[in-house]
Amino acid sequence: MGSQHHLGKGEVAEEALRAYFLSLGYFVVRSVPFSYKGFDVTDVDLWLYLKSTSLTRERICVDVKRKRTPQALERIFWIKGLREVLGLDRAIVATTDNRKETRDFGARHGVIVLPGEFLQRIINGVNINSNRITEELFIQDLNTKSILDGRISWPRFYRESKAVLLNALNFNGCNLYLEKIRFLIEEYLASNRTSLASLRLLYILISYFLIAVDYSSRLLIPLDFNLRKACFAEGFRYGAAGKERAKEIIDDALYLLASSSNTGLFSREKFEQEIISQLTEYPAEILADFFAKSDNLKHLFTLARDFENLAFSQSITMPHECPSHIKGILGLLCDFLRIDRRKII
């Protein structure tokens, strides 16, 4: 992690706790925004994800308050409510409060409380990795213009990408990330492979994509290869709702078309044929075949952590310099997106 002299007390605590939870094997994301119908509600200070077993996953929200008057009891109420709203598995409050009563109150309500003494030990004693940059420095590196679309704000692009982890950790989220990954690869190539902003974002979004795939796969593990592959293909092609819901949406659209005055422009049959053609040509099987294999499923979580580490590396590694397992995922995504992998790796 980079120098802390530019960080506030709360930011230092969040970075120290991120390093601590990373050392325990979690996938960790800082400052994840939660919004509802376009309204910003709050930020999750730390979002933790852990592959506990092949069938189970843990998603945890962490509230960090390093203040003289932490109001820890109120934070327990708040984080418990947030956990329930987001449908997460556990909630943690890290506070400067050292009272046993606060810990007991948290335990009664299913919230883990990390007291002030523990928090200070983490801040003082966590092995700060000089090979990593902070969240603040990461965002600072994003303050450049997009070549392909000057309207894009990379910090906002990054923030919106993190939000998907809270509201669409499913095949819908996977497909959202795939479109963003396509754009980042094209941006990186348009910069003649010099844009560090697009490269950092590419690495971090691939890590989010792999987490979304890993979480979606937990229900598919018991299935045999062929059925698992079919489920992956349907998910990548139609999203979380599946083929039947996609068909309902298409039927509704065709009904509206037939009822409108535009039937002279597009006949129902031609419109339906075009949709079916596009869905059929969508190369979902490329991803489905890879992710359906048991050996590949086993390593998704580790791969996600490796890509996250690349994104936050002090000295960023170019794609062609990456280890073979990283190149394998980059190549897979290029093949799926119909981008010549030789241009990247």
C-alpha positions in Angstrom: 0.0 0.0 0.0 1.2 3.4 -0.8 2.1 6.3 1.5 -0.5 7.2 4.0 0.5 10.9 4.6 -2.3 12.1 2.3 -5.1 10.1 4.0 -7.5 11.1 6.7 -7.9 9.0 9.9 -10.9 7.2 8.5 -9.2 6.4 5.2 -6.1 5.1 7.0 -8.3 2.8 9.0 -10.2 1.5 5.9 -6.9 0.8 4.1 -5.4 -0.9 7.1 -8.5 -3.1 7.5 -8.5 -3.8 3.8 -4.9 -5.1 4.1 -5.9 -7.1 7.1 -8.9 -8.8 5.4 -6.8 -9.4 2.3 -4.3 -11.2 4.4 -7.0 -13.4 5.7 -7.9 -14.5 2.2 -10.9 -12.3 1.5 -11.7 -10.4 -1.7 -12.1 -6.8 -0.5 -13.6 -3.7 -2.2 -13.5 -0.2 -0.6 -16.2 2.4 -0.8 -18.9 0.5 -2.6 -21.9 2.8 -3.4 -25.5 1.7 -2.8 -28.3 3.5 -4.6 -32.0 3.0 -5.0 -33.8 4.1 -8.2 -31.2 6.7 -9.0 -30.8 8.0 -5.4 -27.5 7.6 -3.6 -28.3 6.0 -0.3 -24.9 5.3 1.3 -21.4 3.7 0.7 -20.3 0.4 2.2 -16.9 1.1 3.7 -15.6 -2.4 3.0 -17.3 -5.2 1.1 -15.9 -8.6 1.7 -16.3 -11.8 -0.3 -15.1 -15.2 0.6 -15.4 -18.6 -1.1 -15.9 -20.7 2.0 -16.4 -24.0 0.3 -17.2 -25.1 -3.3 -20.9 -24.6 -2.5 -20.9 -21.6 -0.1 -19.9 -18.0 -0.3 -19.8 -15.2 2.3 -20.6 -11.6 1.6 -19.9 -9.1 4.4 -20.4 -5.4 4.9 -18.0 -3.6 7.2 -18.7 -0.2 8.7 -15.5 1.7 9.8 -15.7 4.6 12.3 -12.5 6.0 13.7 -13.9 9.0 15.6 -13.5 10.4 19.1 -17.3 9.8 19.6 -18.0 6.7 17.4 -21.7 6.3 18.4 -21.0 2.5 18.1 -24.5 1.4 19.3 -26.1 3.5 16.6 -23.7 2.0 14.0 -24.8 -1.5 15.0 -28.4 -0.6 14.3 -27.4 0.9 11.0 -25.1 -1.9 9.7 -27.6 -4.6 10.7 -30.3 -2.8 8.7 -27.9 -2.4 5.7 -27.0 -6.1 5.8 -30.7 -7.0 5.7 -31.5 -4.6 2.9 -28.6 -5.8 0.8 -29.2 -9.5 1.6 -25.6 -10.0 2.8 -24.5 -12.8 5.1 -22.7 -10.9 7.9 -22.0 -7.4 9.2 -19.0 -6.0 11.0 -18.5 -2.7 12.8 -15.0 -1.4 13.4 -15.0 1.3 16.0 -12.8 3.2 18.5 -15.3 2.1 21.2 -13.7 -0.4 23.7 -16.8 -1.0 25.9 -17.7 -4.7 26.5 -21.3 -3.6 26.5 -21.0 -2.5 22.9 -19.5 -5.9 21.9 -22.3 -7.7 23.8 -25.0 -5.6 22.1 -23.5 -6.4 18.7 -23.4 -10.1 19.5 -27.1 -10.0 20.6 -28.0 -8.6 17.2 -25.7 -10.6 15.0 -23.2 -7.9 14.4 -19.4 -8.5 15.0 -17.8 -5.5 16.7 -14.1 -4.9 16.3 -13.2 -2.7 19.3 -10.8 0.3 19.4 -7.9 -1.6 20.8 -8.1 -4.2 18.0 -8.5 -1.5 15.3 -5.5 0.4 16.6 -3.4 -2.8 16.6 -4.5 -3.4 12.9 -3.5 0.2 12.0 -0.2 -0.1 13.8 0.7 -3.6 13.0 -0.7 -4.7 9.7 2.0 -5.4 7.2 1.6 -2.5 4.8 2.5 -3.7 1.4 4.5 -1.1 -0.4 3.7 -2.9 -3.7 0.0 -1.8 -3.4 -1.5 1.7 -3.9 -4.4 3.0 -1.9 -8.0 3.6 -3.1 -7.3 7.3 -3.2 -4.2 6.9 -5.4 -6.0 4.4 -7.7 -8.7 7.0 -8.3 -6.1 9.7 -8.8 -4.6 7.6 -11.6 -8.1 7.6 -13.3 -8.1 11.4 -13.7 -7.4 11.2 -17.5 -9.6 11.7 -20.5 -11.1 8.8 -22.4 -9.9 8.6 -26.1 -13.0 6.8 -27.3 -15.6 8.9 -25.4 -14.7 12.3 -23.9 -17.9 12.3 -21.9 -16.7 9.5 -19.7 -15.4 10.2 -16.2 -13.2 7.2 -15.3 -13.7 7.7 -11.5 -17.5 7.6 -12.1 -17.1 4.6 -14.4 -15.2 2.9 -11.6 -17.7 3.8 -8.9 -20.7 2.6 -11.0 -18.8 -0.7 -11.7 -18.4 -1.3 -7.9 -22.1 -0.7 -7.3 -22.9 -3.8 -9.5 -21.4 -6.0 -6.7 -24.3 -4.9 -4.4 -27.2 -4.9 -6.8 -26.4 -7.4 -9.6 -24.1 -10.1 -8.3 -25.5 -12.6 -10.9 -25.5 -13.2 -14.6 -26.9 -9.7 -15.2 -23.9 -8.3 -13.5 -21.6 -10.7 -15.5 -23.0 -9.3 -18.7 -22.7 -5.7 -17.6 -19.1 -6.3 -16.8 -18.5 -7.9 -20.1 -19.6 -4.8 -21.9 -17.5 -2.6 -19.8 -14.5 -4.9 -20.3 -15.0 -4.7 -24.1 -14.9 -0.9 -23.9 -11.8 -0.9 -21.7 -9.9 -3.2 -24.1 -10.9 -1.0 -27.0 -9.8 2.1 -25.1 -6.5 0.4 -24.2 -5.8 -0.5 -27.8 -6.9 3.0 -29.0 -4.2 4.5 -26.7 -1.6 2.3 -28.4 -1.5 0.3 -25.1 -0.3 3.3 -23.1 -3.4 4.1 -21.1 -2.7 3.1 -17.5 -6.2 4.2 -16.4 -7.9 1.8 -18.8 -5.5 -1.0 -17.8 -6.0 -0.6 -14.1 -9.8 -0.5 -14.7 -9.6 -3.5 -17.0 -7.8 -5.6 -14.3 -10.2 -4.6 -11.6 -13.3 -5.1 -13.7 -12.1 -8.5 -14.7 -11.7 -9.3 -11.0 -15.3 -8.2 -10.4 -16.5 -10.2 -13.4 -14.8 -13.3 -12.0 -16.4 -12.8 -8.6 -19.8 -12.4 -10.2 -19.3 -15.7 -12.2 -18.0 -17.4 -9.0 -21.1 -16.3 -7.0 -23.4 -17.4 -9.9 -21.7 -20.8 -10.2 -22.3 -21.8 -6.6 -25.7 -23.3 -7.5 -24.3 -25.1 -10.5 -21.5 -27.0 -8.8 -23.5 -30.2 -8.3 -24.6 -30.5 -11.9 -22.7 -32.6 -14.5 -20.6 -30.8 -17.1 -23.1 -30.7 -19.9 -25.9 -29.3 -17.8 -23.6 -26.8 -16.1 -22.4 -25.7 -19.5 -26.0 -25.2 -20.7 -26.8 -23.1 -17.6 -23.8 -20.9 -18.1 -24.6 -20.4 -21.8 -28.2 -19.5 -20.9 -27.0 -17.1 -18.2 -24.5 -15.3 -20.5 -27.0 -15.2 -23.3 -30.2 -14.2 -21.5 -29.1 -12.9 -18.1 -30.2 -13.9 -14.6 -33.9 -14.2 -15.5 -33.1 -17.0 -18.1 -34.4 -17.9 -21.5 -38.1 -18.1 -20.5 -38.2 -14.6 -19.1 -36.3 -13.3 -22.2 -38.9 -14.9 -24.4 -41.7 -13.2 -22.5 -40.0 -9.8 -22.9 -39.5 -10.5 -26.7 -43.2 -11.5 -27.0 -44.2 -8.3 -25.2 -42.1 -6.3 -27.6 -43.5 -8.0 -30.6 -47.0 -7.4 -29.3 -46.3 -3.7 -28.9 -44.8 -3.6 -32.4 -47.9 -5.2 -33.9 -50.1 -2.8 -32.0 -48.1 0.3 -33.1 -48.2 2.3 -36.4 -44.7 1.1 -37.2 -45.7 -2.3 -38.5 -44.9 -1.1 -42.0 -41.3 -0.6 -41.2 -40.8 -3.9 -39.4 -43.0 -7.0 -39.7 -43.4 -9.1 -36.6 -41.8 -12.1 -38.4 -38.7 -10.1 -39.5 -38.3 -8.5 -36.1 -38.5 -11.9 -34.4 -36.1 -13.5 -36.8 -33.6 -10.7 -36.2 -33.7 -11.1 -32.4 -33.4 -14.9 -32.6 -30.5 -14.5 -35.1 -28.6 -12.1 -32.8 -29.2 -14.3 -29.7 -28.0 -17.4 -31.6 -24.9 -15.7 -32.9 -24.0 -14.5 -29.4 -20.8 -16.5 -28.6 -21.9 -17.5 -25.0 -20.6 -21.0 -25.5 -17.0 -19.7 -25.5 -17.4 -18.6 -21.9 -19.7 -21.5 -20.9 -17.3 -24.2 -22.1 -14.5 -22.6 -20.0 -16.4 -21.9 -16.8 -18.3 -25.2 -16.8 -15.1 -27.1 -16.3 -14.6 -28.1 -12.7 -10.9 -27.3 -12.7 -11.6 -23.8 -13.9 -14.4 -23.2 -11.4 -12.1 -24.1 -8.6 -9.7 -21.2 -9.4 -12.2 -18.4 -10.1 -11.8 -16.9 -6.6 -8.0 -17.0 -6.7 -8.0 -15.5 -10.2 -10.2 -12.7 -9.0 -7.8 -11.9 -6.2 -4.9 -12.0 -8.6 -6.5 -9.5 -11.0 -7.4 -7.3 -8.0 -3.8 -7.3 -6.9 -2.6 -6.4 -10.4 -5.1 -3.5 -10.5 -3.7 -2.0 -7.3 0.0 -2.8 -7.9 2.4 0.1 -7.4 4.1 -0.8 -10.6 1.5 -2.0 -13.0 2.2 -5.1 -15.1 1.5 -4.9 -18.8 -0.7 -7.7 -20.2 2.0 -9.3 -22.2 4.2 -9.5 -19.1 1.5 -11.3 -17.0 1.7 -14.9 -15.8 0.2 -17.5 -18.0 -3.0 -18.0 -15.9 -3.7 -14.2 -16.2 -3.0 -14.3 -20.0 -5.4 -17.2 -20.2 -8.3 -15.2 -18.9 -7.4 -12.2 -21.0 -7.3 -14.4 -24.1 -10.6 -16.0 -23.2 -12.3 -12.6 -22.9 -10.7 -11.4 -26.2 -12.0 -14.5 -28.0 -15.5 -14.0 -26.6 -15.5 -10.3 -27.5 -14.0 -11.1 -30.9 -10.9 -9.0 -30.4 -7.6 -10.4 -31.6 -5.9 -11.6 -28.5 -2.5 -11.0 -30.0 -3.1 -7.3 -29.8 -3.3 -7.6 -26.0 -1.0 -10.4 -25.0 
